Amino acid sequence: MMTLTKRIPVSESIWRQLSSAKEAGSTYDDLIREMLQLYNRKKLMEKMEKVEAMKTEDLVDIDDL
């Protein structure tokens, strides 16, 4: 994996929150990766809830695709 260093400007308040969220021995890259995984899971759950809320007649049987 190629490592590319980038700077992401954040406010002092956000920096403190990130620092306190980061576990000892982990990197900010680790923390951001974990946060993105949680975000992606949340978005997937929201999409699943949206599909579950749909009326059955609005759904297409996978065999019909």
Residue pairs with C-beta under 8 A, 6 or more apart in sequence:
10 18
18 28
18 31
21 31
22 28
22 30
22 31
23 30
23 31
51 59
